[in-house]
């Protein structure tokens, strides 16, 4: 009996050792880091992924984003958006990829909530200004007025997997929502590859944080004053399983006759938005929501942006008077970094 008892103890010990070895192995695999940097969707996409499937997940993300670029681009011949523009006013609908259809449907629904500060059909004006092109210009007011008449999201018809635009000359620009939506695609791919820890930058303005760092501590993101040194964040906060998107006139712009013109157009004027916001960032589980709303709030201005935060929206806002507003959910982890109390005033929102 004693012999069998000793054998049982030995087997139990072996099982525990085996389980411990498996745990160590899994732990080591979860800490395995894979990184990449690629240029896609007209921006630099950087990934830092942890786990045994990290490299496969990275490749899957890169492939998927290139496919999305081929569908969503306003400037790429043959894309769903380019084909939609070419058929505008014809009375015929264009069959589009289910991913394009889903994003157009989601963006149109979100845009309805912005009181006209975000319009998908802003594209004719975006093309006229050409801020994202090699030849930006200031269109004459007569041209702006004529193109403004084409800006109406009610003219974008979505039905049964196809899309149409009612009037000739109309087109759609997904630039204010596509990078955030890409973060939602990345999230789904990380799910598929069982990635538990990752950080992905889609340009400098859209960031997706997956879980925590491998050591269990939270990811921290910096929020900077774009008029200051780029490498020095003004403040930081913790983020987990969410997307943070920022918008500001500093991202893309050109100068003409001593005047700076940025790329975020006000659909009500057809001109770069005149706003009292320097930079605004929105935090959300939905990347499309965060991206679209950060753009809309920049156009709306500080008063309406603060109203958005008071109703449950989360994020940060730096206005032209150097007031830095912090929404409620971010306050617990919020930290000042390169802080100049003589220049900035931090306001914690109720």
C-alpha positions as CSV (number, residue, x, y, z in Angstrom):
1,X,0.0,0.0,0.0
2,X,2.8,2.4,0.9
3,X,4.4,1.7,-2.5
4,X,1.2,2.6,-4.3
5,X,0.9,5.7,-2.2
6,X,4.4,6.8,-3.1
7,X,3.7,6.2,-6.7
8,X,0.6,8.3,-6.5
9,X,2.5,11.1,-4.9
10,X,5.1,10.9,-7.6
11,X,2.6,11.0,-10.4
12,X,0.9,14.0,-8.8
13,X,4.2,15.8,-8.5
14,X,5.0,15.0,-12.1
15,X,1.6,16.3,-13.2
16,X,2.2,19.6,-11.2
17,X,5.7,19.9,-12.7
18,X,4.2,19.3,-16.2
19,X,1.5,21.9,-15.7
20,X,4.1,24.4,-14.4
21,X,6.2,23.7,-17.5
22,X,3.2,24.3,-19.8
23,X,2.4,27.5,-17.9
24,X,5.9,28.7,-18.3
25,X,5.8,27.8,-22.0
26,X,2.5,29.6,-22.5
27,X,3.8,32.6,-20.5
28,X,7.0,32.8,-22.7
29,X,4.9,32.5,-25.8
30,X,2.6,35.3,-24.7
31,X,5.7,37.5,-24.2
32,X,7.1,36.8,-27.6
33,X,7.2,40.1,-29.4
34,X,6.7,40.7,-33.2
35,X,6.8,44.2,-34.7
36,X,6.3,45.7,-38.1
37,X,6.1,49.0,-39.9
38,X,4.4,49.4,-43.3
39,X,2.9,52.1,-45.5
40,X,-0.7,51.5,-46.3
41,X,-3.9,53.6,-46.4
42,X,-1.7,56.6,-47.1
43,X,-0.1,56.4,-43.7
44,X,2.4,54.4,-41.7
45,X,1.0,51.5,-39.8
46,X,3.0,50.1,-36.9
47,X,2.3,47.0,-34.9
48,X,3.7,45.7,-31.7
49,X,2.2,42.2,-31.1
50,X,2.8,39.7,-28.4
51,X,2.1,35.9,-28.7
52,X,3.1,32.8,-30.6
53,X,0.9,33.9,-33.5
54,X,2.2,37.4,-33.6
55,X,3.9,37.3,-36.9
56,X,1.0,35.6,-38.6
57,X,-1.4,38.2,-37.2
58,X,0.8,41.1,-38.4
59,X,0.9,39.7,-41.9
60,X,-2.9,39.2,-41.9
61,X,-3.4,42.8,-40.8
62,X,-1.2,44.1,-43.5
63,X,-3.0,42.1,-46.2
64,X,-6.4,43.2,-44.9
65,X,-5.5,46.9,-44.8
66,X,-4.1,46.8,-48.4
67,X,-7.4,45.3,-49.4
68,X,-9.3,48.0,-47.6
69,X,-7.2,50.7,-49.3
70,X,-8.2,49.2,-52.6
71,X,-11.8,49.4,-51.7
72,X,-12.1,52.7,-49.7
73,X,-9.7,55.0,-51.5
74,X,-11.1,58.1,-53.2
75,X,-8.0,58.4,-55.3
76,X,-7.4,54.8,-56.5
77,X,-8.9,53.9,-59.8
78,X,-11.2,50.9,-59.6
79,X,-11.9,51.2,-55.9
80,X,-15.5,50.9,-54.7
81,X,-15.5,54.6,-53.9
82,X,-14.1,55.6,-57.3
83,X,-16.6,53.5,-59.1
84,X,-19.4,55.0,-57.0
85,X,-18.3,58.5,-58.0
86,X,-18.1,57.5,-61.6
87,X,-21.7,56.4,-61.6
88,X,-23.0,59.4,-59.7
89,X,-26.2,60.7,-61.3
90,X,-26.6,57.8,-63.6
91,X,-29.6,56.4,-61.8
92,X,-27.8,53.0,-61.5
93,X,-26.5,51.5,-58.3
94,X,-23.0,50.0,-58.0
95,X,-22.4,46.6,-56.4
96,X,-19.7,47.1,-53.8
97,X,-17.8,44.9,-51.4
98,X,-19.6,44.0,-48.2
99,X,-16.8,45.7,-46.2
100,X,-17.4,49.0,-48.1
101,X,-21.1,48.6,-47.7
102,X,-20.8,48.0,-44.0
103,X,-18.6,51.1,-43.4
104,X,-20.7,53.4,-45.6
105,X,-23.8,52.3,-43.6
106,X,-22.1,52.7,-40.3
107,X,-20.6,56.1,-41.2
108,X,-23.8,57.5,-42.6
109,X,-25.7,56.5,-39.4
110,X,-23.0,58.1,-37.2
111,X,-22.8,61.2,-39.4
112,X,-26.5,61.8,-38.8
113,X,-25.8,62.4,-35.2
114,X,-23.2,65.2,-35.8
115,X,-25.6,68.0,-36.7
116,X,-24.0,68.3,-40.1
117,X,-20.4,68.7,-38.9
118,X,-19.4,65.4,-40.7
119,X,-20.6,64.6,-44.2
120,X,-19.4,61.7,-46.3
121,X,-20.3,63.6,-49.5
122,X,-17.7,66.3,-48.7
123,X,-15.5,64.7,-51.4
124,X,-15.9,67.2,-54.2
125,X,-14.7,69.9,-52.0
126,X,-11.8,67.8,-50.6
127,X,-10.7,67.2,-54.2
128,X,-11.0,70.9,-55.0
129,X,-8.8,71.9,-52.1
130,X,-6.4,69.0,-52.7
131,X,-4.8,69.4,-49.3
132,X,-3.7,65.7,-49.4
133,X,-2.4,66.1,-52.9
134,X,0.9,67.4,-54.4
135,X,-0.9,70.5,-55.7
136,X,-3.1,72.0,-53.0
137,X,-4.9,75.3,-53.8
138,X,-7.5,77.7,-52.5
139,X,-10.5,77.4,-54.7
140,X,-12.4,80.6,-55.6
141,X,-15.6,81.2,-53.6
142,X,-17.8,80.6,-56.7
143,X,-16.3,77.1,-57.1
144,X,-16.8,76.4,-53.4
145,X,-20.4,77.5,-53.5
146,X,-21.1,75.3,-56.5
147,X,-19.6,72.3,-54.9
148,X,-21.3,72.9,-51.6
149,X,-24.6,72.2,-53.4
150,X,-23.4,68.6,-53.9
151,X,-22.8,67.9,-50.2
152,X,-25.8,66.0,-49.0
153,X,-25.5,62.6,-47.4
154,X,-29.2,61.9,-48.1
155,X,-28.1,61.6,-51.7
156,X,-26.1,58.5,-50.8
157,X,-28.4,55.5,-51.3
158,X,-27.5,52.2,-49.8
159,X,-29.6,49.2,-50.5
160,X,-29.1,45.4,-50.8
161,X,-25.3,45.5,-51.0
162,X,-25.2,48.3,-53.6
163,X,-24.7,52.1,-53.5
164,X,-25.7,55.0,-55.6
165,X,-25.3,58.8,-55.6
166,X,-28.3,60.8,-56.9
167,X,-26.5,63.7,-58.6
168,X,-23.6,63.9,-61.1
169,X,-20.4,65.3,-59.6
170,X,-21.1,63.8,-56.2
171,X,-18.6,61.5,-54.5
172,X,-17.8,60.1,-51.1
173,X,-14.7,60.6,-48.9
174,X,-14.1,58.1,-46.1
175,X,-10.9,59.8,-45.0
176,X,-12.5,60.9,-41.7
177,X,-13.5,57.5,-40.6
178,X,-11.4,54.8,-42.5
179,X,-8.4,54.7,-40.2
180,X,-10.5,54.2,-37.1
181,X,-12.5,51.6,-39.0
182,X,-9.3,49.9,-39.8
183,X,-8.7,49.5,-36.1
184,X,-11.9,47.6,-35.8
185,X,-10.7,45.2,-38.5
186,X,-7.4,44.8,-36.7
187,X,-9.3,44.0,-33.5
188,X,-11.2,41.2,-35.3
189,X,-8.0,39.8,-36.8
190,X,-6.2,39.8,-33.4
191,X,-9.3,37.9,-32.1
192,X,-8.9,35.3,-34.8
193,X,-5.2,34.8,-34.1
194,X,-5.7,34.7,-30.3
195,X,-3.6,37.8,-29.6
196,X,-4.1,39.1,-26.1
197,X,-1.5,41.9,-26.0
198,X,-0.8,44.4,-28.8
199,X,-0.5,48.0,-29.7
200,X,-1.2,49.2,-33.2
201,X,-0.8,52.7,-34.7
202,X,-2.7,53.5,-37.9
203,X,-0.9,56.8,-38.6
204,X,-0.3,59.0,-35.6
205,X,-4.0,59.8,-35.2
206,X,-5.6,56.3,-34.6
207,X,-4.3,53.9,-32.0
208,X,-5.7,50.5,-30.9
209,X,-4.6,49.0,-27.6
210,X,-5.2,45.3,-27.1
211,X,-5.4,44.1,-23.5
212,X,-2.5,45.0,-21.3
213,X,1.3,44.7,-21.7
214,X,2.7,41.2,-21.3
215,X,3.7,42.0,-17.7
216,X,0.1,42.9,-16.9
217,X,0.6,46.6,-16.6
218,X,-1.6,49.0,-18.6
219,X,-0.7,50.6,-21.9
220,X,-0.2,54.3,-21.7
221,X,-0.7,56.8,-24.5
222,X,0.6,60.3,-24.7
223,X,-1.4,63.4,-25.7
224,X,0.7,66.3,-27.0
225,X,0.3,69.9,-27.8
226,X,0.9,69.9,-31.6
227,X,2.4,73.4,-31.4
228,X,5.2,72.1,-29.1
229,X,7.9,69.5,-29.5
230,X,6.5,66.4,-31.2
231,X,8.4,63.9,-29.0
232,X,7.2,65.5,-25.8
233,X,3.6,64.6,-24.7
234,X,1.8,67.0,-22.5
235,X,0.0,64.3,-20.6
236,X,-0.7,60.5,-20.7
237,X,-3.5,58.1,-19.7
238,X,-4.1,54.4,-19.6
239,X,-5.9,52.5,-22.4
240,X,-7.1,48.9,-22.7
241,X,-9.2,47.3,-25.4
242,X,-10.1,50.6,-27.0
243,X,-9.2,52.9,-29.9
244,X,-8.1,56.5,-29.4
245,X,-8.4,58.9,-32.4
246,X,-7.2,62.5,-32.5
247,X,-8.0,65.3,-34.9
248,X,-6.4,68.7,-35.4
249,X,-5.4,71.2,-38.1
250,X,-1.8,70.2,-37.6
251,X,-2.0,66.9,-39.4
252,X,-2.2,68.0,-43.0
253,X,-2.1,71.6,-44.3
254,X,-0.5,74.0,-46.8
255,X,0.2,77.7,-46.8
256,X,-0.8,80.2,-49.4
257,X,-0.2,84.0,-49.2
258,X,0.9,83.6,-45.5
259,X,-2.3,81.7,-44.5
260,X,-2.4,78.1,-43.3
261,X,-5.2,75.9,-44.6
262,X,-5.7,72.5,-43.0
263,X,-7.5,69.4,-44.3
264,X,-10.5,69.2,-42.1
265,X,-13.3,70.9,-44.0
266,X,-16.5,72.4,-42.5
267,X,-19.5,71.0,-44.5
268,X,-21.4,74.2,-43.8
269,X,-18.8,76.5,-45.4
270,X,-16.8,74.3,-47.7
271,X,-13.7,75.7,-46.2
272,X,-11.2,74.5,-43.6
273,X,-13.0,74.5,-40.2
274,X,-12.5,77.7,-38.2
275,X,-12.4,76.3,-34.7
276,X,-11.2,77.1,-31.2
277,X,-9.9,73.5,-30.8
278,X,-6.1,72.8,-31.2
279,X,-6.5,69.0,-30.8
280,X,-9.3,66.7,-29.7
281,X,-9.1,63.0,-29.0
282,X,-11.9,60.5,-28.6
283,X,-11.7,57.2,-26.8
284,X,-14.1,54.4,-27.8
285,X,-14.4,50.6,-28.2
286,X,-15.4,51.4,-31.8
287,X,-12.6,52.8,-34.0
288,X,-15.1,54.1,-36.5
289,X,-16.9,56.0,-33.8
290,X,-13.7,57.4,-32.3
291,X,-12.4,58.6,-35.7
292,X,-15.6,60.1,-37.0
293,X,-16.4,61.9,-33.8
294,X,-13.0,63.3,-33.3
295,X,-13.3,64.9,-36.7
296,X,-16.8,66.1,-36.1
297,X,-15.9,67.6,-32.7
298,X,-13.0,69.5,-34.2
299,X,-15.4,71.1,-36.7
300,X,-18.1,71.8,-34.0
301,X,-15.7,73.6,-31.6
302,X,-15.0,73.4,-27.9
303,X,-18.4,74.2,-26.6
304,X,-20.2,71.4,-28.4
305,X,-17.2,69.0,-27.9
306,X,-17.5,69.6,-24.1
307,X,-21.2,68.9,-24.4
308,X,-20.4,65.6,-26.1
309,X,-18.1,64.7,-23.2
310,X,-20.7,65.7,-20.6
311,X,-23.1,63.2,-22.2
312,X,-20.8,60.3,-21.7
313,X,-18.2,60.6,-24.5
314,X,-14.6,60.0,-23.4
315,X,-11.5,61.8,-24.5
316,X,-9.2,64.8,-24.2
317,X,-9.5,68.3,-25.6
318,X,-6.9,71.1,-25.9
319,X,-8.4,74.5,-26.9
320,X,-6.8,77.6,-28.3
321,X,-6.5,79.1,-24.8
322,X,-4.4,76.2,-23.6
323,X,-7.2,74.7,-21.5
324,X,-6.8,70.9,-21.4
325,X,-10.1,69.2,-20.7
326,X,-10.1,65.6,-19.4
327,X,-13.2,63.4,-19.5
328,X,-14.3,61.5,-16.4
329,X,-13.2,58.0,-17.3
330,X,-9.7,59.1,-18.1
331,X,-9.1,61.1,-14.9
332,X,-8.1,58.1,-12.7
333,X,-5.1,57.2,-14.9
334,X,-4.4,60.8,-16.2
335,X,-0.9,62.0,-15.6
336,X,0.8,65.3,-16.5
337,X,4.2,64.9,-18.1
338,X,5.9,67.9,-19.6
339,X,3.7,70.3,-17.8
340,X,4.1,74.0,-17.8
341,X,1.6,75.4,-15.2
342,X,2.1,78.9,-16.6
343,X,1.0,77.8,-20.0
344,X,-1.7,75.1,-19.5
345,X,-4.7,74.8,-17.3
346,X,-6.1,71.3,-16.7
347,X,-9.8,71.0,-16.3
348,X,-11.3,67.7,-15.0
349,X,-14.8,67.4,-16.4
350,X,-17.6,66.2,-14.1
